[in-house]
Amino acid sequence: MKTVVISGASGFIASNIAGELKKAGLRTVGISHSASSLPYFDKVYSGRLGSPLPPIWKKENIFSFIHCAHHFGEEEFSINVTGTISWSHELLKAGVPLQIFMSSVSSQKDSPSSYARAKYVLERWFVSHGGLCLRLGLVIGNRGVFGRMISLVKNYPILPLLDKGKTNVCLTGMNFLSDFMRNILTQDNFFYKGKAINFFQPKTVTMKELLNEIKKLFNTSCLLIPVPSYVLLFLIRMMECIPFFPTKVSSNNIIGLRGNKEKNHKSEWEALGYPEKNLKELIQLNISGL
């Protein structure tokens, strides 16, 4: 039985991929802050970026390692870059056949977002060392950033609409991503090693279109008020300075959206065999309960 290790095991993307791989008969092992058991994982080891990777290769015969972990908070750029490269280097020395890195369409060398800059640097590391990078758009599903967007639209009567909602958004369906990962890992497909794949639908939608579609699907009356992005960014940064004050959207999210008004990479979605869906259909296919 093949063993696939996934970091950031408690996260939205990692847990969905693990569930699909389990159904395909693979053994799934997770790396998470806590070693407590998690759904869809046969075993979970404790580990976090910035600390040495647990020597799992001594206990597990690893076929592939999927890097989903991302550190948010202080020293975000340095911890993600040095921590992820350190883990990848250990796995290379251990002879793990395939490493897969979850990147983003927002990855840019000179982005004001530390998230986007880290993704850019790490893409180059993995491609140059024979790994596979997947550049994802906004991943549509019940959790993650899109899940938080649903929660905001359902629970708040008024929401700010960043720069009149004109920002273009690339979309990736979680079900399609899980399907792609299953196909690669069950078919021993090493064709994609050393490549970065743009895994998102060819056509973008605007943030306004996206939020209005959520309103329709969940039958909410949330009012969207246009607000300049710099005003919203200032307010969120103020809230982030308050200890233990929860925010569903971070300043990094806003910075990333501001720097991602145009798609920087050409989609390979259809070339990989995935049909483009309209916005309503894509959401319905990837959100349970609709």
ABEGO torsion letter per residue (X at the ends): XBBBBBBGAABAAAAAAAAAAAAAGBBBBBBBABABBBBGBABBBBBBBGBBBBBAAAABBBABBBBABBBBEBGAAAAAAAAAAAAAAAAAAAGBABBBBBBBAABBAABABAAAAAAAAAAAAAAAAGBBBBBBBBBBBABEAAAAAAAAAAABABBBBBGGGABBBBBBBAAAAAAAAAAAAAAGBAAABGBBBBBBBABBBBAAAAAAAAAAAAGBABBBBBBBAAAAAAAAAAAAABBGBBBABBAAAAAAAAAAABBABBBAAAAAGBBBBBAAAAAAAABBGX
